[in-house]
Amino acid sequence: MELSPAAGKILGMLMAYAVSSLGLLLAYYNYRKRIVKADVIFTRTARWIIGSVVATVIGASILGAAAVGREGQGPLDALRDNWVGIVVPVAIFAFSFWMTWLLYRHFVGGKE
């Protein structure tokens, strides 16, 4: 499967947006913990919303990859043929998430 240059740019922008959102989320976490000194950082509803958004984005990515499959293929066959197109962006995001979390932990001095 070939990815058009426009689709590649859109995918790159979406991954950059996801990592930027993570940075903002960590900044908010740091603000609530250190400045406000809040006991509860995220309410149960906030955690549910964050989890729902993450699950929706992952599900939409997988279904979108399946929809781009070759004509005459079922969605599962398309997923098997396009597994690299799913695994690589997820690996890039996971690495970015991990590095951002490690940097956050480093700059707060390892304190929670």
MOPAC internal coordinates of N, CA, C and O (Angstrom, degrees):
PM7 1SCF
backbone

  N    0.0000 0     0.00 0     0.00 0    0    0    0
  C    1.4438 1     0.00 0     0.00 0    1    0    0
  C    1.5105 1   109.28 1     0.00 0    2    1    0
  O    1.2310 1   120.79 1   -50.80 1    3    2    1
  N    1.3007 1   116.10 1   129.20 1    3    2    1
  C    1.4555 1   121.23 1   177.19 1    5    3    2
  C    1.5186 1   108.60 1   -98.89 1    6    5    3
  O    1.2310 1   121.41 1   -40.26 1    7    6    5
  N    1.3139 1   114.91 1   139.74 1    7    6    5
  C    1.4491 1   121.09 1   179.24 1    9    7    6
  C    1.5216 1   107.73 1  -102.88 1   10    9    7
  O    1.2310 1   120.51 1   -50.84 1   11   10    9
  N    1.3172 1   116.62 1   129.16 1   11   10    9
  C    1.4627 1   119.33 1   179.75 1   13   11   10
  C    1.5288 1   109.33 1   -68.18 1   14   13   11
  O    1.2310 1   120.20 1   -26.14 1   15   14   13
  N    1.3331 1   117.22 1   153.86 1   15   14   13
  C    1.4697 1   120.06 1   179.06 1   17   15   14
  C    1.5295 1   112.29 1   -58.17 1   18   17   15
  O    1.2310 1   120.16 1   143.58 1   19   18   17
  N    1.3210 1   117.30 1   -36.42 1   19   18   17
  C    1.4729 1   120.36 1   179.70 1   21   19   18
  C    1.5247 1   110.28 1   -65.53 1   22   21   19
  O    1.2310 1   120.27 1   136.92 1   23   22   21
  N    1.3279 1   117.08 1   -43.08 1   23   22   21
  C    1.4690 1   119.98 1   179.43 1   25   23   22
  C    1.5198 1   110.22 1   -65.76 1   26   25   23
  O    1.2310 1   119.99 1   142.70 1   27   26   25
  N    1.3207 1   117.62 1   -37.30 1   27   26   25
  C    1.4650 1   120.74 1   177.28 1   29   27   26
  C    1.5230 1   111.91 1   -63.59 1   30   29   27
  O    1.2310 1   120.56 1   140.21 1   31   30   29
  N    1.3232 1   116.54 1   -39.79 1   31   30   29
  C    1.4707 1   120.56 1   178.10 1   33   31   30
  C    1.5237 1   110.64 1   -66.07 1   34   33   31
  O    1.2310 1   121.02 1   138.44 1   35   34   33
  N    1.3245 1   115.66 1   -41.56 1   35   34   33
  C    1.4703 1   119.63 1   178.95 1   37   35   34
  C    1.5241 1   110.32 1   -63.85 1   38   37   35
  O    1.2310 1   120.30 1   136.81 1   39   38   37
  N    1.3204 1   117.02 1   -43.19 1   39   38   37
  C    1.4605 1   120.83 1   178.49 1   41   39   38
  C    1.5272 1   110.78 1   -61.70 1   42   41   39
  O    1.2310 1   120.28 1   136.94 1   43   42   41
  N    1.3232 1   117.08 1   -43.06 1   43   42   41
  C    1.4597 1   120.75 1   177.70 1   45   43   42
  C    1.5143 1   112.39 1   -62.40 1   46   45   43
  O    1.2310 1   120.59 1   138.78 1   47   46   45
  N    1.3332 1   116.48 1   -41.22 1   47   46   45
  C    1.4588 1   119.93 1   178.56 1   49   47   46
  C    1.5196 1   110.95 1   -66.00 1   50   49   47
  O    1.2310 1   120.22 1   141.20 1   51   50   49
  N    1.3302 1   117.18 1   -38.80 1   51   50   49
  C    1.4637 1   119.83 1   178.98 1   53   51   50
  C    1.5249 1   111.49 1   -65.72 1   54   53   51
  O    1.2310 1   120.45 1   139.43 1   55   54   53
  N    1.3378 1   116.74 1   -40.57 1   55   54   53
  C    1.4681 1   119.17 1   178.48 1   57   55   54
  C    1.5304 1   110.55 1   -66.00 1   58   57   55
  O    1.2310 1   120.06 1   140.00 1   59   58   57
  N    1.3416 1   117.50 1   -40.00 1   59   58   57
  C    1.4634 1   120.77 1   177.60 1   61   59   58
  C    1.5304 1   110.40 1   -63.14 1   62   61   59
  O    1.2310 1   120.39 1   139.75 1   63   62   61
  N    1.3230 1   116.87 1   -40.25 1   63   62   61
  C    1.4590 1   121.04 1   178.41 1   65   63   62
  C    1.5307 1   110.56 1   -64.14 1   66   65   63
  O    1.2310 1   120.39 1   139.56 1   67   66   65
  N    1.3180 1   116.87 1   -40.44 1   67   66   65
  C    1.4610 1   120.29 1  -179.96 1   69   67   66
  C    1.5272 1   110.71 1   -63.78 1   70   69   67
  O    1.2310 1   120.08 1   137.46 1   71   70   69
  N    1.3196 1   117.45 1   -42.54 1   71   70   69
  C    1.4619 1   120.24 1   179.92 1   73   71   70
  C    1.5329 1   110.56 1   -69.45 1   74   73   71
  O    1.2310 1   120.00 1   141.82 1   75   74   73
  N    1.3388 1   117.61 1   -38.18 1   75   74   73
  C    1.4641 1   120.55 1   176.34 1   77   75   74
  C    1.5217 1   110.91 1   -62.97 1   78   77   75
  O    1.2310 1   120.75 1   140.34 1   79   78   77
  N    1.3218 1   116.17 1   -39.66 1   79   78   77
  C    1.4669 1   120.24 1   177.55 1   81   79   78
  C    1.5198 1   110.83 1   -62.16 1   82   81   79
  O    1.2310 1   120.67 1   140.46 1   83   82   81
  N    1.3266 1   116.32 1   -39.54 1   83   82   81
  C    1.4588 1   119.78 1   177.19 1   85   83   82
  C    1.5211 1   110.78 1   -62.18 1   86   85   83
  O    1.2310 1   120.11 1   138.08 1   87   86   85
  N    1.3272 1   117.39 1   -41.92 1   87   86   85
  C    1.4643 1   120.90 1   177.72 1   89   87   86
  C    1.5191 1   111.72 1   -61.13 1   90   89   87
  O    1.2310 1   120.53 1   137.61 1   91   90   89
  N    1.3300 1   116.60 1   -42.39 1   91   90   89
  C    1.4643 1   120.08 1   177.91 1   93   91   90
  C    1.5255 1   111.37 1   -65.71 1   94   93   91
  O    1.2310 1   120.63 1   142.01 1   95   94   93
  N    1.3207 1   116.39 1   -37.99 1   95   94   93
  C    1.4592 1   120.68 1   178.45 1   97   95   94
  C    1.5342 1   110.40 1   -63.86 1   98   97   95
  O    1.2310 1   120.41 1   137.84 1   99   98   97
  N    1.3217 1   116.83 1   -42.16 1   99   98   97
  C    1.4645 1   120.04 1   177.89 1  101   99   98
  C    1.5267 1   111.60 1   -68.05 1  102  101   99
  O    1.2310 1   120.03 1   144.83 1  103  102  101
  N    1.3326 1   117.55 1   -35.17 1  103  102  101
  C    1.4671 1   120.39 1   176.51 1  105  103  102
  C    1.5301 1   110.30 1   -64.44 1  106  105  103
  O    1.2310 1   120.72 1   138.44 1  107  106  105
  N    1.3273 1   116.23 1   -41.56 1  107  106  105
  C    1.4619 1   120.27 1   177.32 1  109  107  106
  C    1.5262 1   110.57 1   -63.65 1  110  109  107
  O    1.2310 1   120.54 1   136.80 1  111  110  109
  N    1.3373 1   116.58 1   -43.20 1  111  110  109
  C    1.4589 1   121.74 1   178.44 1  113  111  110
  C    1.5285 1   109.83 1   -58.43 1  114  113  111
  O    1.2310 1   120.69 1   133.66 1  115  114  113
  N    1.3290 1   116.29 1   -46.34 1  115  114  113
  C    1.4649 1   120.99 1  -179.81 1  117  115  114
  C    1.5307 1   110.73 1   -63.62 1  118  117  115
  O    1.2310 1   120.16 1   138.10 1  119  118  117
  N    1.3268 1   117.31 1   -41.90 1  119  118  117
  C    1.4608 1   121.56 1   178.75 1  121  119  118
  C    1.5201 1   110.83 1   -60.59 1  122  121  119
  O    1.2310 1   120.15 1   131.36 1  123  122  121
  N    1.3367 1   117.32 1   -48.64 1  123  122  121
  C    1.4661 1   120.77 1  -178.34 1  125  123  122
  C    1.5262 1   111.59 1   -64.21 1  126  125  123
  O    1.2310 1   120.68 1   142.03 1  127  126  125
  N    1.3262 1   116.31 1   -37.97 1  127  126  125
  C    1.4645 1   120.80 1  -175.64 1  129  127  126
  C    1.5263 1   111.48 1   -76.14 1  130  129  127
  O    1.2310 1   119.94 1   135.32 1  131  130  129
  N    1.3303 1   117.71 1   -44.68 1  131  130  129
  C    1.4598 1   120.98 1  -172.24 1  133  131  130
  C    1.5243 1   113.99 1   -94.19 1  134  133  131
  O    1.2310 1   119.16 1   139.70 1  135  134  133
  N    1.3047 1   119.22 1   -40.30 1  135  134  133
  C    1.4591 1   121.70 1  -175.71 1  137  135  134
  C    1.5254 1   110.93 1   -87.15 1  138  137  135
  O    1.2310 1   120.61 1   127.01 1  139  138  137
  N    1.3260 1   116.45 1   -52.99 1  139  138  137
  C    1.4562 1   121.04 1  -177.82 1  141  139  138
  C    1.5273 1   110.82 1   -79.47 1  142  141  139
  O    1.2310 1   120.62 1   155.23 1  143  142  141
  N    1.3330 1   116.41 1   -24.77 1  143  142  141
  C    1.4638 1   123.73 1  -176.48 1  145  143  142
  C    1.5374 1   110.86 1    56.77 1  146  145  143
  O    1.2310 1   121.61 1  -134.68 1  147  146  145
  N    1.3250 1   114.53 1    45.32 1  147  146  145
  C    1.4590 1   121.46 1  -178.73 1  149  147  146
  C    1.5275 1   110.04 1   -76.48 1  150  149  147
  O    1.2310 1   120.97 1   -39.53 1  151  150  149
  N    1.3228 1   115.74 1   140.47 1  151  150  149
  C    1.4631 1   120.64 1   176.03 1  153  151  150
  C    1.5249 1   110.91 1   -73.72 1  154  153  151
  O    1.2310 1   121.01 1   140.83 1  155  154  153
  N    1.3323 1   115.68 1   -39.17 1  155  154  153
  C    1.4677 1   121.13 1   179.68 1  157  155  154
  C    1.5279 1   107.48 1  -110.37 1  158  157  155
  O    1.2310 1   120.87 1   -63.00 1  159  158  157
  N    1.3237 1   115.93 1   117.00 1  159  158  157
  C    1.4645 1   119.87 1  -178.70 1  161  159  158
  C    1.5227 1   110.24 1   -80.29 1  162  161  159
  O    1.2310 1   120.58 1   125.36 1  163  162  161
  N    1.3200 1   116.51 1   -54.64 1  163  162  161
  C    1.4588 1   122.16 1   178.82 1  165  163  162
  C    1.5207 1   108.77 1  -117.34 1  166  165  163
  O    1.2310 1   120.85 1   -50.12 1  167  166  165
  N    1.3108 1   115.98 1   129.88 1  167  166  165
  C    1.4550 1   119.55 1   176.51 1  169  167  166
  C    1.5236 1   109.22 1   -72.43 1  170  169  167
  O    1.2310 1   120.82 1   -10.26 1  171  170  169
  N    1.3025 1   116.04 1   169.74 1  171  170  169
  C    1.4654 1   120.76 1   178.56 1  173  171  170
  C    1.5348 1   110.23 1   -60.15 1  174  173  171
  O    1.2310 1   120.47 1   140.33 1  175  174  173
  N    1.3292 1   116.71 1   -39.67 1  175  174  173
  C    1.4630 1   120.60 1   179.19 1  177  175  174
  C    1.5271 1   110.77 1   -64.91 1  178  177  175
  O    1.2310 1   120.13 1   137.83 1  179  178  177
  N    1.3293 1   117.35 1   -42.17 1  179  178  177
  C    1.4675 1   120.80 1   179.20 1  181  179  178
  C    1.5238 1   110.45 1   -63.28 1  182  181  179
  O    1.2310 1   120.07 1   138.05 1  183  182  181
  N    1.3054 1   117.48 1   -41.95 1  183  182  181
  C    1.4700 1   120.05 1   177.82 1  185  183  182
  C    1.5224 1   110.98 1   -63.43 1  186  185  183
  O    1.2310 1   120.61 1   140.09 1  187  186  185
  N    1.3245 1   116.44 1   -39.91 1  187  186  185
  C    1.4628 1   120.82 1   179.05 1  189  187  186
  C    1.5234 1   110.26 1   -63.70 1  190  189  187
  O    1.2310 1   120.23 1   136.68 1  191  190  189
  N    1.3351 1   117.17 1   -43.32 1  191  190  189
  C    1.4621 1   121.06 1  -179.77 1  193  191  190
  C    1.5232 1   110.55 1   -65.10 1  194  193  191
  O    1.2310 1   119.93 1   135.07 1  195  194  193
  N    1.3268 1   117.73 1   -44.93 1  195  194  193
  C    1.4697 1   120.89 1   179.32 1  197  195  194
  C    1.5256 1   109.91 1   -61.40 1  198  197  195
  O    1.2310 1   120.08 1   134.36 1  199  198  197
  N    1.3204 1   117.46 1   -45.64 1  199  198  197
  C    1.4621 1   121.15 1   178.35 1  201  199  198
  C    1.5136 1   112.49 1   -62.32 1  202  201  199
  O    1.2310 1   120.33 1   140.18 1  203  202  201
  N    1.3317 1   116.97 1   -39.82 1  203  202  201
  C    1.4623 1   121.02 1   179.13 1  205  203  202
  C    1.5238 1   111.53 1   -65.26 1  206  205  203
  O    1.2310 1   120.61 1   137.82 1  207  206  205
  N    1.3164 1   116.45 1   -42.18 1  207  206  205
  C    1.4668 1   120.30 1   179.47 1  209  207  206
  C    1.5247 1   110.25 1   -64.18 1  210  209  207
  O    1.2310 1   120.18 1   135.51 1  211  210  209
  N    1.3278 1   117.27 1   -44.49 1  211  210  209
  C    1.4647 1   121.04 1   179.87 1  213  211  210
  C    1.5322 1   110.16 1   -63.49 1  214  213  211
  O    1.2310 1   119.98 1   134.26 1  215  214  213
  N    1.3241 1   117.64 1   -45.74 1  215  214  213
  C    1.4664 1   120.78 1   179.67 1  217  215  214
  C    1.5218 1   111.33 1   -63.99 1  218  217  215
  O    1.2310 1   119.89 1   141.13 1  219  218  217
  N    1.3275 1   117.82 1   -38.87 1  219  218  217
  C    1.4607 1   121.50 1   178.86 1  221  219  218
  C    1.5260 1   111.27 1   -65.16 1  222  221  219
  O    1.2310 1   120.41 1   137.06 1  223  222  221
  N    1.3133 1   116.82 1   -42.94 1  223  222  221
  C    1.4678 1   120.14 1  -179.79 1  225  223  222
  C    1.5269 1   110.57 1   -65.42 1  226  225  223
  O    1.2310 1   120.23 1   136.90 1  227  226  225
  N    1.3242 1   117.16 1   -43.10 1  227  226  225
  C    1.4655 1   120.10 1   178.76 1  229  227  226
  C    1.5227 1   110.57 1   -64.67 1  230  229  227
  O    1.2310 1   120.50 1   134.45 1  231  230  229
  N    1.3208 1   116.65 1   -45.55 1  231  230  229
  C    1.4680 1   120.19 1   178.80 1  233  231  230
  C    1.5158 1   112.42 1   -62.39 1  234  233  231
  O    1.2310 1   120.18 1   137.93 1  235  234  233
  N    1.3334 1   117.26 1   -42.07 1  235  234  233
  C    1.4632 1   120.82 1   178.93 1  237  235  234
  C    1.5245 1   110.93 1   -65.16 1  238  237  235
  O    1.2310 1   120.24 1   143.77 1  239  238  237
  N    1.3190 1   117.14 1   -36.23 1  239  238  237
  C    1.4682 1   120.47 1   177.96 1  241  239  238
  C    1.5228 1   110.94 1   -64.42 1  242  241  239
  O    1.2310 1   120.75 1   135.13 1  243  242  241
  N    1.3157 1   116.16 1   -44.87 1  243  242  241
  C    1.4661 1   119.96 1  -179.04 1  245  243  242
  C    1.5217 1   110.55 1   -66.77 1  246  245  243
  O    1.2310 1   120.21 1   134.55 1  247  246  245
  N    1.3184 1   117.21 1   -45.45 1  247  246  245
  C    1.4654 1   119.85 1   178.72 1  249  247  246
  C    1.5237 1   111.94 1   -66.27 1  250  249  247
  O    1.2310 1   120.41 1   144.18 1  251  250  249
  N    1.3238 1   116.82 1   -35.82 1  251  250  249
  C    1.4611 1   120.29 1   176.34 1  253  251  250
  C    1.5171 1   111.57 1   -64.62 1  254  253  251
  O    1.2310 1   120.72 1   140.12 1  255  254  253
  N    1.3339 1   116.22 1   -39.88 1  255  254  253
  C    1.4655 1   119.78 1   177.50 1  257  255  254
  C    1.5202 1   110.48 1   -64.84 1  258  257  255
  O    1.2310 1   120.41 1   142.29 1  259  258  257
  N    1.3152 1   116.82 1   -37.71 1  259  258  257
  C    1.4665 1   120.03 1   178.73 1  261  259  258
  C    1.5281 1   111.13 1   -68.85 1  262  261  259
  O    1.2310 1   120.16 1   144.18 1  263  262  261
  N    1.3189 1   117.30 1   -35.82 1  263  262  261
  C    1.4611 1   120.88 1  -178.88 1  265  263  262
  C    1.5217 1   112.25 1   -69.32 1  266  265  263
  O    1.2310 1   120.53 1   156.10 1  267  266  265
  N    1.3251 1   116.59 1   -23.90 1  267  266  265
  C    1.4581 1   120.74 1  -178.76 1  269  267  266
  C    1.5270 1   111.11 1   -83.03 1  270  269  267
  O    1.2310 1   120.22 1   177.34 1  271  270  269
  N    1.3241 1   117.18 1    -2.66 1  271  270  269
  C    1.4658 1   121.02 1  -178.27 1  273  271  270
  C    1.5238 1   112.60 1   -57.64 1  274  273  271
  O    1.2310 1   121.68 1   -13.94 1  275  274  273
  N    1.2877 1   114.40 1   166.06 1  275  274  273
  C    1.4662 1   120.12 1  -179.33 1  277  275  274
  C    1.5285 1   110.25 1   -64.46 1  278  277  275
  O    1.2310 1   121.81 1   -27.39 1  279  278  277
  N    1.3102 1   114.14 1   152.61 1  279  278  277
  C    1.4610 1   118.40 1   178.60 1  281  279  278
  C    1.5236 1   109.37 1   -65.52 1  282  281  279
  O    1.2310 1   120.70 1   -35.45 1  283  282  281
  N    1.2864 1   116.26 1   144.55 1  283  282  281
  C    1.4562 1   121.36 1  -179.91 1  285  283  282
  C    1.5236 1   112.78 1    86.64 1  286  285  283
  O    1.2310 1   120.17 1  -179.44 1  287  286  285
  N    1.3224 1   117.28 1     0.56 1  287  286  285
  C    1.4641 1   121.66 1   178.31 1  289  287  286
  C    1.5164 1   109.45 1  -105.67 1  290  289  287
  O    1.2310 1   121.42 1   -34.24 1  291  290  289
  N    1.3077 1   114.88 1   145.76 1  291  290  289
  C    1.4517 1   119.59 1   173.48 1  293  291  290
  C    1.5212 1   109.67 1   -79.74 1  294  293  291
  O    1.2310 1   120.08 1   -13.61 1  295  294  293
  N    1.3262 1   117.45 1   166.39 1  295  294  293
  C    1.4673 1   120.27 1  -178.95 1  297  295  294
  C    1.5350 1   113.36 1   -59.65 1  298  297  295
  O    1.2310 1   119.79 1   141.17 1  299  298  297
  N    1.3321 1   118.01 1   -38.83 1  299  298  297
  C    1.4646 1   119.36 1  -179.63 1  301  299  298
  C    1.5214 1   111.73 1   -68.71 1  302  301  299
  O    1.2310 1   120.42 1   141.75 1  303  302  301
  N    1.3209 1   116.80 1   -38.25 1  303  302  301
  C    1.4673 1   119.67 1   176.00 1  305  303  302
  C    1.5233 1   110.67 1   -64.65 1  306  305  303
  O    1.2310 1   120.80 1   139.70 1  307  306  305
  N    1.3294 1   116.08 1   -40.30 1  307  306  305
  C    1.4627 1   119.98 1   178.70 1  309  307  306
  C    1.5300 1   110.41 1   -63.95 1  310  309  307
  O    1.2310 1   120.45 1   140.22 1  311  310  309
  N    1.3414 1   116.75 1   -39.78 1  311  310  309
  C    1.4741 1   119.72 1   177.55 1  313  311  310
  C    1.5224 1   110.93 1   -63.89 1  314  313  311
  O    1.2310 1   120.21 1   137.95 1  315  314  313
  N    1.3251 1   117.21 1   -42.05 1  315  314  313
  C    1.4689 1   120.17 1   178.88 1  317  315  314
  C    1.5211 1   111.41 1   -63.26 1  318  317  315
  O    1.2310 1   120.46 1   140.66 1  319  318  317
  N    1.3253 1   116.72 1   -39.34 1  319  318  317
  C    1.4637 1   120.39 1   179.93 1  321  319  318
  C    1.5285 1   112.62 1   -73.36 1  322  321  319
  O    1.2310 1   120.37 1   152.51 1  323  322  321
  N    1.3312 1   116.90 1   -27.49 1  323  322  321
  C    1.4651 1   121.10 1  -175.08 1  325  323  322
  C    1.5238 1   112.84 1  -109.93 1  326  325  323
  O    1.2310 1   119.72 1  -154.01 1  327  326  325
  N    1.3227 1   118.13 1    25.99 1  327  326  325
  C    1.4615 1   120.25 1  -175.48 1  329  327  326
  C    1.5247 1   112.27 1   -61.36 1  330  329  327
  O    1.2310 1   119.97 1   147.85 1  331  330  329
  N    1.3187 1   117.67 1   -32.15 1  331  330  329
  C    1.4708 1   120.11 1   179.38 1  333  331  330
  C    1.5242 1   109.94 1   -65.43 1  334  333  331
  O    1.2310 1   120.40 1   142.02 1  335  334  333
  N    1.3204 1   116.84 1   -37.98 1  335  334  333
  C    1.4571 1   121.16 1   179.22 1  337  335  334
  C    1.5154 1   113.15 1   -67.09 1  338  337  335
  O    1.2310 1   120.06 1   163.98 1  339  338  337
  N    1.3115 1   117.49 1   -16.02 1  339  338  337
  C    1.4607 1   121.13 1   176.35 1  341  339  338
  C    1.5297 1   110.20 1   -97.79 1  342  341  339
  O    1.2310 1   120.59 1   135.07 1  343  342  341
  N    1.3195 1   116.49 1   -44.93 1  343  342  341
  C    1.4602 1   121.29 1  -174.64 1  345  343  342
  C    1.5296 1   111.95 1   -67.64 1  346  345  343
  O    1.2310 1   119.81 1   137.99 1  347  346  345
  N    1.3286 1   117.96 1   -42.01 1  347  346  345
  C    1.4698 1   120.55 1  -176.50 1  349  347  346
  C    1.5320 1   111.73 1   -63.59 1  350  349  347
  O    1.2310 1   118.41 1   129.58 1  351  350  349
  N    1.3376 1   120.64 1   -50.42 1  351  350  349
  C    1.4702 1   118.56 1   177.67 1  353  351  350
  C    1.5359 1   112.85 1   -61.97 1  354  353  351
  O    1.2310 1   120.13 1   142.28 1  355  354  353
  N    1.3262 1   117.35 1   -37.72 1  355  354  353
  C    1.4651 1   119.53 1   177.95 1  357  355  354
  C    1.5322 1   110.18 1   -64.83 1  358  357  355
  O    1.2310 1   120.28 1   139.58 1  359  358  357
  N    1.3327 1   117.07 1   -40.42 1  359  358  357
  C    1.4652 1   120.66 1   178.47 1  361  359  358
  C    1.5285 1   110.82 1   -65.37 1  362  361  359
  O    1.2310 1   120.23 1   139.97 1  363  362  361
  N    1.3250 1   117.16 1   -40.03 1  363  362  361
  C    1.4656 1   120.24 1   178.45 1  365  363  362
  C    1.5217 1   110.22 1   -64.06 1  366  365  363
  O    1.2310 1   120.41 1   135.21 1  367  366  365
  N    1.3163 1   116.83 1   -44.79 1  367  366  365
  C    1.4618 1   119.46 1   179.12 1  369  367  366
  C    1.5284 1   111.08 1   -65.75 1  370  369  367
  O    1.2310 1   119.97 1   138.63 1  371  370  369
  N    1.3295 1   117.66 1   -41.37 1  371  370  369
  C    1.4647 1   120.44 1   179.34 1  373  371  370
  C    1.5229 1   110.75 1   -62.26 1  374  373  371
  O    1.2310 1   120.32 1   137.79 1  375  374  373
  N    1.3301 1   116.99 1   -42.21 1  375  374  373
  C    1.4638 1   120.48 1   177.85 1  377  375  374
  C    1.5275 1   110.48 1   -63.60 1  378  377  375
  O    1.2310 1   120.18 1   136.75 1  379  378  377
  N    1.3302 1   117.27 1   -43.25 1  379  378  377
  C    1.4664 1   120.98 1   178.56 1  381  379  378
  C    1.5243 1   111.20 1   -62.85 1  382  381  379
  O    1.2310 1   120.67 1   138.17 1  383  382  381
  N    1.3296 1   116.32 1   -41.83 1  383  382  381
  C    1.4577 1   121.09 1   177.87 1  385  383  382
  C    1.5200 1   110.20 1   -61.50 1  386  385  383
  O    1.2310 1   120.61 1   132.81 1  387  386  385
  N    1.3288 1   116.43 1   -47.19 1  387  386  385
  C    1.4573 1   121.71 1  -178.68 1  389  387  386
  C    1.5299 1   110.77 1   -61.54 1  390  389  387
  O    1.2310 1   119.97 1   133.93 1  391  390  389
  N    1.3308 1   117.65 1   -46.07 1  391  390  389
  C    1.4656 1   121.31 1  -179.14 1  393  391  390
  C    1.5254 1   110.92 1   -65.31 1  394  393  391
  O    1.2310 1   120.13 1   138.67 1  395  394  393
  N    1.3255 1   117.36 1   -41.33 1  395  394  393
  C    1.4629 1   120.46 1   178.67 1  397  395  394
  C    1.5192 1   110.33 1   -62.88 1  398  397  395
  O    1.2310 1   120.14 1   137.88 1  399  398  397
  N    1.3282 1   117.33 1   -42.12 1  399  398  397
  C    1.4602 1   120.92 1   178.58 1  401  399  398
  C    1.5222 1   110.97 1   -64.85 1  402  401  399
  O    1.2310 1   119.67 1   137.50 1  403  402  401
  N    1.3408 1   118.23 1   -42.50 1  403  402  401
  C    1.4625 1   120.96 1   178.08 1  405  403  402
  C    1.5259 1   111.43 1   -63.51 1  406  405  403
  O    1.2310 1   120.19 1   139.19 1  407  406  405
  N    1.3291 1   117.23 1   -40.81 1  407  406  405
  C    1.4621 1   119.87 1   177.19 1  409  407  406
  C    1.5248 1   110.95 1   -64.87 1  410  409  407
  O    1.2310 1   120.55 1   138.73 1  411  410  409
  N    1.3154 1   116.55 1   -41.27 1  411  410  409
  C    1.4675 1   120.11 1   177.08 1  413  411  410
  C    1.5188 1   110.52 1   -59.69 1  414  413  411
  O    1.2310 1   120.72 1   132.55 1  415  414  413
  N    1.3428 1   116.23 1   -47.45 1  415  414  413
  C    1.4657 1   120.31 1  -179.81 1  417  415  414
  C    1.5325 1   111.16 1   -62.16 1  418  417  415
  O    1.2310 1   120.58 1   143.33 1  419  418  417
  N    1.3453 1   116.49 1   -36.67 1  419  418  417
  C    1.4493 1   120.41 1   179.62 1  421  419  418
  C    1.5340 1   111.21 1   -66.09 1  422  421  419
  O    1.2310 1   120.61 1   134.15 1  423  422  421
  N    1.3331 1   116.43 1   -45.85 1  423  422  421
  C    1.4398 1   120.00 1  -175.29 1  425  423  422
  C    1.5230 1   114.27 1   -76.52 1  426  425  423
  O    1.2310 1   119.47 1   160.88 1  427  426  425
  N    1.3156 1   118.62 1   -19.12 1  427  426  425
  C    1.4593 1   119.68 1   173.77 1  429  427  426
  C    1.5113 1   110.86 1   -91.71 1  430  429  427
  O    1.2310 1   120.32 1  -176.69 1  431  430  429
  N    1.3049 1   117.00 1     3.31 1  431  430  429
  C    1.4652 1   120.81 1   176.09 1  433  431  430
  C    1.4999 1   113.49 1    79.30 1  434  433  431
  O    1.2310 1   119.65 1  -157.74 1  435  434  433
  N    1.3111 1   118.28 1    22.26 1  435  434  433
  C    1.4634 1   120.87 1   178.45 1  437  435  434
  C    1.5101 1   113.96 1    73.87 1  438  437  435
  O    1.2310 1   120.41 1  -172.13 1  439  438  437
  N    1.3433 1   116.83 1     7.87 1  439  438  437
  C    1.4649 1   121.09 1   179.64 1  441  439  438
  C    1.5151 1   109.86 1   -93.05 1  442  441  439
  O    1.2310 1   120.45 1   -37.23 1  443  442  441
  N    1.2937 1   116.75 1   142.77 1  443  442  441
  C    1.4726 1   121.33 1   175.95 1  445  443  442
  C    1.4895 1   108.68 1  -102.96 1  446  445  443
  O    1.2310 1   120.10 1   180.00 1  447  446  445

